[in-house]
Amino acid sequence: METNKVVKQTDLLAFSSEVSRLVEQGWQLVGGVSITEDKTPDANGNTTEAKLVFTQALSWAS
């Protein structure tokens, strides 16, 4: 069974829902939430709409 997991999302609601679901299943948070900015160019090469990326590490509570 998997003992470590990382949730990475650009949608805050989806991110918080996924983390909450995993915690309810017995996973424990490792550290805090990391928030970074993704400036990957879109299909037209524009980087004006940067996205926030939310990341949370978790480990299985044994």
PDBQT receptor file of N, H, CA, C and O in Angstrom, charges set to zero:
ATOM      1  N   MET A   1       0.833  -1.187   0.000  1.00  0.00    +0.000 N 
ATOM      2  CA  MET A   1       0.000   0.000   0.000  1.00  0.00    +0.000 C 
ATOM      3  C   MET A   1       0.877   1.250   0.000  1.00  0.00    +0.000 C 
ATOM      4  O   MET A   1       1.957   1.281   0.590  1.00  0.00    +0.000 OA
ATOM      5  N   GLU A   2       0.396   2.231  -0.651  1.00  0.00    +0.000 N 
ATOM      6  H   GLU A   2      -0.482   2.205  -1.130  1.00  0.00    +0.000 HD
ATOM      7  CA  GLU A   2       1.064   3.527  -0.739  1.00  0.00    +0.000 C 
ATOM      8  C   GLU A   2       1.172   4.163   0.656  1.00  0.00    +0.000 C 
ATOM      9  O   GLU A   2       0.211   4.123   1.424  1.00  0.00    +0.000 OA
ATOM     10  N   THR A   3       2.329   4.749   0.989  1.00  0.00    +0.000 N 
ATOM     11  H   THR A   3       3.109   4.782   0.366  1.00  0.00    +0.000 HD
ATOM     12  CA  THR A   3       2.480   5.376   2.304  1.00  0.00    +0.000 C 
ATOM     13  C   THR A   3       2.683   6.882   2.224  1.00  0.00    +0.000 C 
ATOM     14  O   THR A   3       2.601   7.571   3.241  1.00  0.00    +0.000 OA
ATOM     15  N   ASN A   4       2.947   7.401   1.033  1.00  0.00    +0.000 N 
ATOM     16  H   ASN A   4       3.014   6.841   0.207  1.00  0.00    +0.000 HD
ATOM     17  CA  ASN A   4       3.109   8.841   0.845  1.00  0.00    +0.000 C 
ATOM     18  C   ASN A   4       2.294   9.277  -0.361  1.00  0.00    +0.000 C 
ATOM     19  O   ASN A   4       2.139   8.531  -1.328  1.00  0.00    +0.000 OA
ATOM     20  N   LYS A   5       1.779  10.486  -0.288  1.00  0.00    +0.000 N 
ATOM     21  H   LYS A   5       1.904  11.092   0.498  1.00  0.00    +0.000 HD
ATOM     22  CA  LYS A   5       0.923  10.995  -1.344  1.00  0.00    +0.000 C 
ATOM     23  C   LYS A   5       1.108  12.502  -1.418  1.00  0.00    +0.000 C 
ATOM     24  O   LYS A   5       1.366  13.150  -0.403  1.00  0.00    +0.000 OA
ATOM     25  N   VAL A   6       0.976  13.062  -2.617  1.00  0.00    +0.000 N 
ATOM     26  H   VAL A   6       0.766  12.536  -3.441  1.00  0.00    +0.000 HD
ATOM     27  CA  VAL A   6       1.028  14.513  -2.803  1.00  0.00    +0.000 C 
ATOM     28  C   VAL A   6      -0.199  14.927  -3.604  1.00  0.00    +0.000 C 
ATOM     29  O   VAL A   6      -0.476  14.377  -4.669  1.00  0.00    +0.000 OA
ATOM     30  N   VAL A   7      -0.927  15.902  -3.074  1.00  0.00    +0.000 N 
ATOM     31  H   VAL A   7      -0.702  16.348  -2.209  1.00  0.00    +0.000 HD
ATOM     32  CA  VAL A   7      -2.076  16.463  -3.783  1.00  0.00    +0.000 C 
ATOM     33  C   VAL A   7      -1.614  17.781  -4.383  1.00  0.00    +0.000 C 
ATOM     34  O   VAL A   7      -1.082  18.643  -3.683  1.00  0.00    +0.000 OA
ATOM     35  N   LYS A   8      -1.822  17.929  -5.688  1.00  0.00    +0.000 N 
ATOM     36  H   LYS A   8      -2.253  17.229  -6.256  1.00  0.00    +0.000 HD
ATOM     37  CA  LYS A   8      -1.393  19.138  -6.393  1.00  0.00    +0.000 C 
ATOM     38  C   LYS A   8      -2.534  19.572  -7.302  1.00  0.00    +0.000 C 
ATOM     39  O   LYS A   8      -2.929  18.828  -8.200  1.00  0.00    +0.000 OA
ATOM     40  N   GLN A   9      -3.062  20.763  -7.079  1.00  0.00    +0.000 N 
ATOM     41  H   GLN A   9      -2.741  21.367  -6.350  1.00  0.00    +0.000 HD
ATOM     42  CA  GLN A   9      -4.221  21.253  -7.832  1.00  0.00    +0.000 C 
ATOM     43  C   GLN A   9      -4.095  22.752  -8.084  1.00  0.00    +0.000 C 
ATOM     44  O   GLN A   9      -3.427  23.463  -7.334  1.00  0.00    +0.000 OA
ATOM     45  N   THR A  10      -4.744  23.223  -9.146  1.00  0.00    +0.000 N 
ATOM     46  H   THR A  10      -5.287  22.645  -9.755  1.00  0.00    +0.000 HD
ATOM     47  CA  THR A  10      -4.832  24.665  -9.395  1.00  0.00    +0.000 C 
ATOM     48  C   THR A  10      -6.191  25.205  -8.967  1.00  0.00    +0.000 C 
ATOM     49  O   THR A  10      -6.380  26.420  -8.899  1.00  0.00    +0.000 OA
ATOM     50  N   ASP A  11      -7.126  24.329  -8.683  1.00  0.00    +0.000 N 
ATOM     51  H   ASP A  11      -6.973  23.343  -8.739  1.00  0.00    +0.000 HD
ATOM     52  CA  ASP A  11      -8.466  24.719  -8.236  1.00  0.00    +0.000 C 
ATOM     53  C   ASP A  11      -8.524  24.547  -6.716  1.00  0.00    +0.000 C 
ATOM     54  O   ASP A  11      -8.417  23.427  -6.215  1.00  0.00    +0.000 OA
ATOM     55  N   LEU A  12      -8.691  25.649  -5.985  1.00  0.00    +0.000 N 
ATOM     56  H   LEU A  12      -8.778  26.558  -6.392  1.00  0.00    +0.000 HD
ATOM     57  CA  LEU A  12      -8.646  25.592  -4.523  1.00  0.00    +0.000 C 
ATOM     58  C   LEU A  12      -9.745  24.709  -3.942  1.00  0.00    +0.000 C 
ATOM     59  O   LEU A  12      -9.498  23.974  -2.986  1.00  0.00    +0.000 OA
ATOM     60  N   LEU A  13     -10.941  24.767  -4.495  1.00  0.00    +0.000 N 
ATOM     61  H   LEU A  13     -11.141  25.364  -5.272  1.00  0.00    +0.000 HD
ATOM     62  CA  LEU A  13     -12.036  23.944  -3.980  1.00  0.00    +0.000 C 
ATOM     63  C   LEU A  13     -11.748  22.458  -4.185  1.00  0.00    +0.000 C 
ATOM     64  O   LEU A  13     -11.953  21.653  -3.276  1.00  0.00    +0.000 OA
ATOM     65  N   ALA A  14     -11.278  22.099  -5.365  1.00  0.00    +0.000 N 
ATOM     66  H   ALA A  14     -11.112  22.752  -6.103  1.00  0.00    +0.000 HD
ATOM     67  CA  ALA A  14     -10.930  20.697  -5.639  1.00  0.00    +0.000 C 
ATOM     68  C   ALA A  14      -9.784  20.248  -4.733  1.00  0.00    +0.000 C 
ATOM     69  O   ALA A  14      -9.786  19.122  -4.237  1.00  0.00    +0.000 OA
ATOM     70  N   PHE A  15      -8.816  21.122  -4.523  1.00  0.00    +0.000 N 
ATOM     71  H   PHE A  15      -8.815  22.037  -4.926  1.00  0.00    +0.000 HD
ATOM     72  CA  PHE A  15      -7.673  20.821  -3.659  1.00  0.00    +0.000 C 
ATOM     73  C   PHE A  15      -8.137  20.540  -2.229  1.00  0.00    +0.000 C 
ATOM     74  O   PHE A  15      -7.783  19.515  -1.648  1.00  0.00    +0.000 OA
ATOM     75  N   SER A  16      -8.927  21.451  -1.667  1.00  0.00    +0.000 N 
ATOM     76  H   SER A  16      -9.215  22.284  -2.138  1.00  0.00    +0.000 HD
ATOM     77  CA  SER A  16      -9.356  21.281  -0.278  1.00  0.00    +0.000 C 
ATOM     78  C   SER A  16     -10.269  20.069  -0.118  1.00  0.00    +0.000 C 
ATOM     79  O   SER A  16     -10.217  19.387   0.905  1.00  0.00    +0.000 OA
ATOM     80  N   SER A  17     -11.100  19.796  -1.116  1.00  0.00    +0.000 N 
ATOM     81  H   SER A  17     -11.142  20.351  -1.947  1.00  0.00    +0.000 HD
ATOM     82  CA  SER A  17     -11.973  18.620  -1.059  1.00  0.00    +0.000 C 
ATOM     83  C   SER A  17     -11.159  17.334  -1.066  1.00  0.00    +0.000 C 
ATOM     84  O   SER A  17     -11.438  16.413  -0.298  1.00  0.00    +0.000 OA
ATOM     85  N   GLU A  18     -10.153  17.273  -1.930  1.00  0.00    +0.000 N 
ATOM     86  H   GLU A  18      -9.926  18.021  -2.554  1.00  0.00    +0.000 HD
ATOM     87  CA  GLU A  18      -9.309  16.073  -2.028  1.00  0.00    +0.000 C 
ATOM     88  C   GLU A  18      -8.513  15.855  -0.743  1.00  0.00    +0.000 C 
ATOM     89  O   GLU A  18      -8.435  14.731  -0.247  1.00  0.00    +0.000 OA
ATOM     90  N   VAL A  19      -7.923  16.922  -0.202  1.00  0.00    +0.000 N 
ATOM     91  H   VAL A  19      -7.986  17.834  -0.605  1.00  0.00    +0.000 HD
ATOM     92  CA  VAL A  19      -7.149  16.793   1.038  1.00  0.00    +0.000 C 
ATOM     93  C   VAL A  19      -8.071  16.361   2.178  1.00  0.00    +0.000 C 
ATOM     94  O   VAL A  19      -7.711  15.479   2.958  1.00  0.00    +0.000 OA
ATOM     95  N   SER A  20      -9.247  16.965   2.285  1.00  0.00    +0.000 N 
ATOM     96  H   SER A  20      -9.539  17.682   1.651  1.00  0.00    +0.000 HD
ATOM     97  CA  SER A  20     -10.203  16.598   3.340  1.00  0.00    +0.000 C 
ATOM     98  C   SER A  20     -10.606  15.135   3.233  1.00  0.00    +0.000 C 
ATOM     99  O   SER A  20     -10.673  14.432   4.242  1.00  0.00    +0.000 OA
ATOM    100  N   ARG A  21     -10.876  14.673   2.016  1.00  0.00    +0.000 N 
ATOM    101  H   ARG A  21     -10.821  15.243   1.197  1.00  0.00    +0.000 HD
ATOM    102  CA  ARG A  21     -11.271  13.279   1.792  1.00  0.00    +0.000 C 
ATOM    103  C   ARG A  21     -10.165  12.319   2.240  1.00  0.00    +0.000 C 
ATOM    104  O   ARG A  21     -10.438  11.297   2.870  1.00  0.00    +0.000 OA
ATOM    105  N   LEU A  22      -8.920  12.657   1.909  1.00  0.00    +0.000 N 
ATOM    106  H   LEU A  22      -8.698  13.486   1.397  1.00  0.00    +0.000 HD
ATOM    107  CA  LEU A  22      -7.796  11.796   2.288  1.00  0.00    +0.000 C 
ATOM    108  C   LEU A  22      -7.593  11.775   3.800  1.00  0.00    +0.000 C 
ATOM    109  O   LEU A  22      -7.308  10.722   4.370  1.00  0.00    +0.000 OA
ATOM    110  N   VAL A  23      -7.737  12.927   4.457  1.00  0.00    +0.000 N 
ATOM    111  H   VAL A  23      -7.969  13.783   3.994  1.00  0.00    +0.000 HD
ATOM    112  CA  VAL A  23      -7.595  12.985   5.917  1.00  0.00    +0.000 C 
ATOM    113  C   VAL A  23      -8.687  12.137   6.576  1.00  0.00    +0.000 C 
ATOM    114  O   VAL A  23      -8.424  11.442   7.558  1.00  0.00    +0.000 OA
ATOM    115  N   GLU A  24      -9.894  12.192   6.046  1.00  0.00    +0.000 N 
ATOM    116  H   GLU A  24     -10.107  12.757   5.249  1.00  0.00    +0.000 HD
ATOM    117  CA  GLU A  24     -10.985  11.367   6.580  1.00  0.00    +0.000 C 
ATOM    118  C   GLU A  24     -10.679   9.879   6.443  1.00  0.00    +0.000 C 
ATOM    119  O   GLU A  24     -11.133   9.074   7.256  1.00  0.00    +0.000 OA
ATOM    120  N   GLN A  25      -9.914   9.511   5.422  1.00  0.00    +0.000 N 
ATOM    121  H   GLN A  25      -9.545  10.165   4.761  1.00  0.00    +0.000 HD
ATOM    122  CA  GLN A  25      -9.553   8.108   5.200  1.00  0.00    +0.000 C 
ATOM    123  C   GLN A  25      -8.392   7.656   6.086  1.00  0.00    +0.000 C 
ATOM    124  O   GLN A  25      -8.073   6.468   6.118  1.00  0.00    +0.000 OA
ATOM    125  N   GLY A  26      -7.756   8.582   6.803  1.00  0.00    +0.000 N 
ATOM    126  H   GLY A  26      -8.015   9.548   6.777  1.00  0.00    +0.000 HD
ATOM    127  CA  GLY A  26      -6.671   8.210   7.698  1.00  0.00    +0.000 C 
ATOM    128  C   GLY A  26      -5.302   8.754   7.333  1.00  0.00    +0.000 C 
ATOM    129  O   GLY A  26      -4.321   8.451   8.013  1.00  0.00    +0.000 OA
ATOM    130  N   TRP A  27      -5.213   9.546   6.279  1.00  0.00    +0.000 N 
ATOM    131  H   TRP A  27      -6.009   9.792   5.726  1.00  0.00    +0.000 HD
ATOM    132  CA  TRP A  27      -3.937  10.153   5.904  1.00  0.00    +0.000 C 
ATOM    133  C   TRP A  27      -3.652  11.337   6.820  1.00  0.00    +0.000 C 
ATOM    134  O   TRP A  27      -4.577  11.996   7.296  1.00  0.00    +0.000 OA
ATOM    135  N   GLN A  28      -2.360  11.610   7.067  1.00  0.00    +0.000 N 
ATOM    136  H   GLN A  28      -1.609  11.075   6.680  1.00  0.00    +0.000 HD
ATOM    137  CA  GLN A  28      -1.949  12.743   7.897  1.00  0.00    +0.000 C 
ATOM    138  C   GLN A  28      -1.206  13.757   7.047  1.00  0.00    +0.000 C 
ATOM    139  O   GLN A  28      -0.455  13.403   6.139  1.00  0.00    +0.000 OA
ATOM    140  N   LEU A  29      -1.434  15.041   7.364  1.00  0.00    +0.000 N 
ATOM    141  H   LEU A  29      -2.045  15.329   8.102  1.00  0.00    +0.000 HD
ATOM    142  CA  LEU A  29      -0.742  16.112   6.657  1.00  0.00    +0.000 C 
ATOM    143  C   LEU A  29       0.731  16.114   7.037  1.00  0.00    +0.000 C 
ATOM    144  O   LEU A  29       1.081  15.868   8.191  1.00  0.00    +0.000 OA
ATOM    145  N   VAL A  30       1.582  16.387   6.075  1.00  0.00    +0.000 N 
ATOM    146  H   VAL A  30       1.297  16.586   5.138  1.00  0.00    +0.000 HD
ATOM    147  CA  VAL A  30       3.022  16.509   6.309  1.00  0.00    +0.000 C 
ATOM    148  C   VAL A  30       3.393  17.942   5.956  1.00  0.00    +0.000 C 
ATOM    149  O   VAL A  30       3.367  18.328   4.787  1.00  0.00    +0.000 OA
ATOM    150  N   GLY A  31       3.739  18.727   6.968  1.00  0.00    +0.000 N 
ATOM    151  H   GLY A  31       3.760  18.413   7.917  1.00  0.00    +0.000 HD
ATOM    152  CA  GLY A  31       4.078  20.125   6.708  1.00  0.00    +0.000 C 
ATOM    153  C   GLY A  31       2.843  20.928   6.344  1.00  0.00    +0.000 C 
ATOM    154  O   GLY A  31       1.710  20.518   6.598  1.00  0.00    +0.000 OA
ATOM    155  N   GLY A  32       3.090  22.079   5.745  1.00  0.00    +0.000 N 
ATOM    156  H   GLY A  32       4.010  22.412   5.538  1.00  0.00    +0.000 HD
ATOM    157  CA  GLY A  32       1.996  22.968   5.370  1.00  0.00    +0.000 C 
ATOM    158  C   GLY A  32       1.729  22.947   3.883  1.00  0.00    +0.000 C 
ATOM    159  O   GLY A  32       2.383  22.238   3.117  1.00  0.00    +0.000 OA
ATOM    160  N   VAL A  33       0.757  23.737   3.499  1.00  0.00    +0.000 N 
ATOM    161  H   VAL A  33       0.226  24.313   4.121  1.00  0.00    +0.000 HD
ATOM    162  CA  VAL A  33       0.399  23.862   2.087  1.00  0.00    +0.000 C 
ATOM    163  C   VAL A  33       1.426  24.746   1.395  1.00  0.00    +0.000 C 
ATOM    164  O   VAL A  33       1.790  25.806   1.905  1.00  0.00    +0.000 OA
ATOM    165  N   SER A  34       1.883  24.308   0.248  1.00  0.00    +0.000 N 
ATOM    166  H   SER A  34       1.587  23.448  -0.166  1.00  0.00    +0.000 HD
ATOM    167  CA  SER A  34       2.787  25.107  -0.581  1.00  0.00    +0.000 C 
ATOM    168  C   SER A  34       1.949  25.750  -1.678  1.00  0.00    +0.000 C 
ATOM    169  O   SER A  34       1.177  25.070  -2.354  1.00  0.00    +0.000 OA
ATOM    170  N   ILE A  35       2.100  27.059  -1.853  1.00  0.00    +0.000 N 
ATOM    171  H   ILE A  35       2.727  27.611  -1.304  1.00  0.00    +0.000 HD
ATOM    172  CA  ILE A  35       1.391  27.769  -2.913  1.00  0.00    +0.000 C 
ATOM    173  C   ILE A  35       2.434  28.391  -3.826  1.00  0.00    +0.000 C 
ATOM    174  O   ILE A  35       3.223  29.238  -3.407  1.00  0.00    +0.000 OA
ATOM    175  N   THR A  36       2.425  27.959  -5.076  1.00  0.00    +0.000 N 
ATOM    176  H   THR A  36       1.784  27.271  -5.417  1.00  0.00    +0.000 HD
ATOM    177  CA  THR A  36       3.370  28.482  -6.059  1.00  0.00    +0.000 C 
ATOM    178  C   THR A  36       2.596  29.043  -7.244  1.00  0.00    +0.000 C 
ATOM    179  O   THR A  36       1.395  28.813  -7.388  1.00  0.00    +0.000 OA
ATOM    180  N   GLU A  37       3.296  29.770  -8.071  1.00  0.00    +0.000 N 
ATOM    181  H   GLU A  37       4.271  29.957  -7.954  1.00  0.00    +0.000 HD
ATOM    182  CA  GLU A  37       2.678  30.377  -9.241  1.00  0.00    +0.000 C 
ATOM    183  C   GLU A  37       3.163  29.660 -10.493  1.00  0.00    +0.000 C 
ATOM    184  O   GLU A  37       4.366  29.507 -10.701  1.00  0.00    +0.000 OA
ATOM    185  N   ASP A  38       2.234  29.225 -11.316  1.00  0.00    +0.000 N 
ATOM    186  H   ASP A  38       1.256  29.349 -11.147  1.00  0.00    +0.000 HD
ATOM    187  CA  ASP A  38       2.563  28.544 -12.570  1.00  0.00    +0.000 C 
ATOM    188  C   ASP A  38       2.431  29.551 -13.701  1.00  0.00    +0.000 C 
ATOM    189  O   ASP A  38       1.330  30.006 -14.011  1.00  0.00    +0.000 OA
ATOM    190  N   LYS A  39       3.544  29.893 -14.309  1.00  0.00    +0.000 N 
ATOM    191  H   LYS A  39       4.439  29.524 -14.057  1.00  0.00    +0.000 HD
ATOM    192  CA  LYS A  39       3.536  30.851 -15.414  1.00  0.00    +0.000 C 
ATOM    193  C   LYS A  39       3.808  30.155 -16.741  1.00  0.00    +0.000 C 
ATOM    194  O   LYS A  39       4.389  30.740 -17.655  1.00  0.00    +0.000 OA
ATOM    195  N   THR A  40       3.381  28.896 -16.835  1.00  0.00    +0.000 N 
ATOM    196  H   THR A  40       2.909  28.421 -16.092  1.00  0.00    +0.000 HD
ATOM    197  CA  THR A  40       3.544  28.152 -18.080  1.00  0.00    +0.000 C 
ATOM    198  C   THR A  40       2.745  28.847 -19.175  1.00  0.00    +0.000 C 
ATOM    199  O   THR A  40       1.564  29.136 -18.985  1.00  0.00    +0.000 OA
ATOM    200  N   PRO A  41       3.368  29.120 -20.314  1.00  0.00    +0.000 N 
ATOM    201  CA  PRO A  41       2.642  29.799 -21.398  1.00  0.00    +0.000 C 
ATOM    202  C   PRO A  41       1.447  28.977 -21.884  1.00  0.00    +0.000 C 
ATOM    203  O   PRO A  41       1.498  27.748 -21.933  1.00  0.00    +0.000 OA
ATOM    204  N   ASP A  42       0.369  29.684 -22.243  1.00  0.00    +0.000 N 
ATOM    205  H   ASP A  42       0.328  30.682 -22.204  1.00  0.00    +0.000 HD
ATOM    206  CA  ASP A  42      -0.787  28.992 -22.809  1.00  0.00    +0.000 C 
ATOM    207  C   ASP A  42      -0.514  28.648 -24.270  1.00  0.00    +0.000 C 
ATOM    208  O   ASP A  42       0.608  28.818 -24.747  1.00  0.00    +0.000 OA
ATOM    209  N   ALA A  43      -1.520  28.170 -24.978  1.00  0.00    +0.000 N 
ATOM    210  H   ALA A  43      -2.432  28.032 -24.590  1.00  0.00    +0.000 HD
ATOM    211  CA  ALA A  43      -1.353  27.741 -26.371  1.00  0.00    +0.000 C 
ATOM    212  C   ALA A  43      -0.857  28.864 -27.275  1.00  0.00    +0.000 C 
ATOM    213  O   ALA A  43      -0.236  28.605 -28.305  1.00  0.00    +0.000 OA
ATOM    214  N   ASN A  44      -1.130  30.111 -26.891  1.00  0.00    +0.000 N 
ATOM    215  H   ASN A  44      -1.634  30.321 -26.053  1.00  0.00    +0.000 HD
ATOM    216  CA  ASN A  44      -0.701  31.262 -27.692  1.00  0.00    +0.000 C 
ATOM    217  C   ASN A  44       0.637  31.833 -27.232  1.00  0.00    +0.000 C 
ATOM    218  O   ASN A  44       1.116  32.820 -27.791  1.00  0.00    +0.000 OA
ATOM    219  N   GLY A  45       1.236  31.225 -26.228  1.00  0.00    +0.000 N 
ATOM    220  H   GLY A  45       0.848  30.423 -25.774  1.00  0.00    +0.000 HD
ATOM    221  CA  GLY A  45       2.518  31.704 -25.725  1.00  0.00    +0.000 C 
ATOM    222  C   GLY A  45       2.402  32.798 -24.681  1.00  0.00    +0.000 C 
ATOM    223  O   GLY A  45       3.412  33.379 -24.284  1.00  0.00    +0.000 OA
ATOM    224  N   ASN A  46       1.177  33.094 -24.224  1.00  0.00    +0.000 N 
ATOM    225  H   ASN A  46       0.356  32.622 -24.547  1.00  0.00    +0.000 HD
ATOM    226  CA  ASN A  46       0.969  34.145 -23.221  1.00  0.00    +0.000 C 
ATOM    227  C   ASN A  46       1.173  33.604 -21.813  1.00  0.00    +0.000 C 
ATOM    228  O   ASN A  46       0.791  32.475 -21.505  1.00  0.00    +0.000 OA
ATOM    229  N   THR A  47       1.776  34.420 -20.970  1.00  0.00    +0.000 N 
ATOM    230  H   THR A  47       2.086  35.338 -21.220  1.00  0.00    +0.000 HD
ATOM    231  CA  THR A  47       1.946  34.053 -19.561  1.00  0.00    +0.000 C 
ATOM    232  C   THR A  47       1.250  35.061 -18.659  1.00  0.00    +0.000 C 
ATOM    233  O   THR A  47       1.556  35.137 -17.469  1.00  0.00    +0.000 OA
ATOM    234  N   THR A  48       0.326  35.829 -19.203  1.00  0.00    +0.000 N 
ATOM    235  H   THR A  48       0.078  35.767 -20.170  1.00  0.00    +0.000 HD
ATOM    236  CA  THR A  48      -0.332  36.875 -18.419  1.00  0.00    +0.000 C 
ATOM    237  C   THR A  48      -1.278  36.309 -17.365  1.00  0.00    +0.000 C 
ATOM    238  O   THR A  48      -1.515  36.956 -16.344  1.00  0.00    +0.000 OA
ATOM    239  N   GLU A  49      -1.817  35.123 -17.590  1.00  0.00    +0.000 N 
ATOM    240  H   GLU A  49      -1.624  34.597 -18.418  1.00  0.00    +0.000 HD
ATOM    241  CA  GLU A  49      -2.748  34.527 -16.637  1.00  0.00    +0.000 C 
ATOM    242  C   GLU A  49      -2.050  33.434 -15.839  1.00  0.00    +0.000 C 
ATOM    243  O   GLU A  49      -2.234  32.245 -16.097  1.00  0.00    +0.000 OA
ATOM    244  N   ALA A  50      -1.252  33.850 -14.872  1.00  0.00    +0.000 N 
ATOM    245  H   ALA A  50      -1.102  34.816 -14.662  1.00  0.00    +0.000 HD
ATOM    246  CA  ALA A  50      -0.554  32.874 -14.032  1.00  0.00    +0.000 C 
ATOM    247  C   ALA A  50      -1.569  32.183 -13.125  1.00  0.00    +0.000 C 
ATOM    248  O   ALA A  50      -2.520  32.806 -12.653  1.00  0.00    +0.000 OA
ATOM    249  N   LYS A  51      -1.356  30.901 -12.889  1.00  0.00    +0.000 N 
ATOM    250  H   LYS A  51      -0.584  30.395 -13.272  1.00  0.00    +0.000 HD
ATOM    251  CA  LYS A  51      -2.237  30.124 -12.019  1.00  0.00    +0.000 C 
ATOM    252  C   LYS A  51      -1.516  29.848 -10.712  1.00  0.00    +0.000 C 
ATOM    253  O   LYS A  51      -0.297  29.682 -10.685  1.00  0.00    +0.000 OA
ATOM    254  N   LEU A  52      -2.280  29.800  -9.630  1.00  0.00    +0.000 N 
ATOM    255  H   LEU A  52      -3.271  29.935  -9.652  1.00  0.00    +0.000 HD
ATOM    256  CA  LEU A  52      -1.727  29.364  -8.357  1.00  0.00    +0.000 C 
ATOM    257  C   LEU A  52      -1.832  27.843  -8.302  1.00  0.00    +0.000 C 
ATOM    258  O   LEU A  52      -2.841  27.263  -8.702  1.00  0.00    +0.000 OA
ATOM    259  N   VAL A  53      -0.782  27.212  -7.803  1.00  0.00    +0.000 N 
ATOM    260  H   VAL A  53       0.038  27.683  -7.477  1.00  0.00    +0.000 HD
ATOM    261  CA  VAL A  53      -0.754  25.759  -7.657  1.00  0.00    +0.000 C 
ATOM    262  C   VAL A  53      -0.646  25.452  -6.164  1.00  0.00    +0.000 C 
ATOM    263  O   VAL A  53       0.292  25.884  -5.495  1.00  0.00    +0.000 OA
ATOM    264  N   PHE A  54      -1.618  24.701  -5.654  1.00  0.00    +0.000 N 
ATOM    265  H   PHE A  54      -2.380  24.349  -6.197  1.00  0.00    +0.000 HD
ATOM    266  CA  PHE A  54      -1.657  24.334  -4.244  1.00  0.00    +0.000 C 
ATOM    267  C   PHE A  54      -1.141  22.903  -4.111  1.00  0.00    +0.000 C 
ATOM    268  O   PHE A  54      -1.594  22.004  -4.819  1.00  0.00    +0.000 OA
ATOM    269  N   THR A  55      -0.188  22.698  -3.196  1.00  0.00    +0.000 N 
ATOM    270  H   THR A  55       0.181  23.428  -2.620  1.00  0.00    +0.000 HD
ATOM    271  CA  THR A  55       0.422  21.377  -3.023  1.00  0.00    +0.000 C 
ATOM    272  C   THR A  55       0.433  21.014  -1.538  1.00  0.00    +0.000 C 
ATOM    273  O   THR A  55       0.774  21.842  -0.693  1.00  0.00    +0.000 OA
ATOM    274  N   GLN A  56       0.059  19.770  -1.227  1.00  0.00    +0.000 N 
ATOM    275  H   GLN A  56      -0.218  19.098  -1.914  1.00  0.00    +0.000 HD
ATOM    276  CA  GLN A  56       0.083  19.276   0.147  1.00  0.00    +0.000 C 
ATOM    277  C   GLN A  56       0.594  17.846   0.146  1.00  0.00    +0.000 C 
ATOM    278  O   GLN A  56       0.090  17.000  -0.592  1.00  0.00    +0.000 OA
ATOM    279  N   ALA A  57       1.596  17.579   0.973  1.00  0.00    +0.000 N 
ATOM    280  H   ALA A  57       2.005  18.266   1.572  1.00  0.00    +0.000 HD
ATOM    281  CA  ALA A  57       2.101  16.214   1.139  1.00  0.00    +0.000 C 
ATOM    282  C   ALA A  57       1.335  15.545   2.280  1.00  0.00    +0.000 C 
ATOM    283  O   ALA A  57       0.956  16.190   3.258  1.00  0.00    +0.000 OA
ATOM    284  N   LEU A  58       1.119  14.253   2.132  1.00  0.00    +0.000 N 
ATOM    285  H   LEU A  58       1.427  13.729   1.338  1.00  0.00    +0.000 HD
ATOM    286  CA  LEU A  58       0.443  13.467   3.158  1.00  0.00    +0.000 C 
ATOM    287  C   LEU A  58       1.167  12.141   3.335  1.00  0.00    +0.000 C 
ATOM    288  O   LEU A  58       1.837  11.660   2.422  1.00  0.00    +0.000 OA
ATOM    289  N   SER A  59       1.025  11.556   4.523  1.00  0.00    +0.000 N 
ATOM    290  H   SER A  59       0.481  11.947   5.265  1.00  0.00    +0.000 HD
ATOM    291  CA  SER A  59       1.570  10.217   4.752  1.00  0.00    +0.000 C 
ATOM    292  C   SER A  59       0.498   9.376   5.432  1.00  0.00    +0.000 C 
ATOM    293  O   SER A  59      -0.378   9.893   6.126  1.00  0.00    +0.000 OA
ATOM    294  N   TRP A  60       0.590   8.071   5.214  1.00  0.00    +0.000 N 
ATOM    295  H   TRP A  60       1.301   7.651   4.651  1.00  0.00    +0.000 HD
ATOM    296  CA  TRP A  60      -0.409   7.173   5.785  1.00  0.00    +0.000 C 
ATOM    297  C   TRP A  60      -0.182   7.043   7.281  1.00  0.00    +0.000 C 
ATOM    298  O   TRP A  60       0.937   6.785   7.726  1.00  0.00    +0.000 OA
ATOM    299  N   ALA A  61      -1.235   7.221   8.051  1.00  0.00    +0.000 N 
ATOM    300  H   ALA A  61      -2.143   7.431   7.690  1.00  0.00    +0.000 HD
ATOM    301  CA  ALA A  61      -1.158   7.102   9.512  1.00  0.00    +0.000 C 
ATOM    302  C   ALA A  61      -1.268   5.631   9.877  1.00  0.00    +0.000 C 
ATOM    303  O   ALA A  61      -2.347   5.042   9.810  1.00  0.00    +0.000 OA
ATOM    304  N   SER A  62      -0.141   5.042  10.264  1.00  0.00    +0.000 N 
ATOM    305  H   SER A  62       0.735   5.520  10.319  1.00  0.00    +0.000 HD
ATOM    306  CA  SER A  62      -0.165   3.602  10.569  1.00  0.00    +0.000 C 
ATOM    307  C   SER A  62      -0.432   3.338  12.028  1.00  0.00    +0.000 C 
ATOM    308  O   SER A  62      -0.484   2.181  12.447  1.00  0.00    +0.000 OA
TER     309      SER A  62
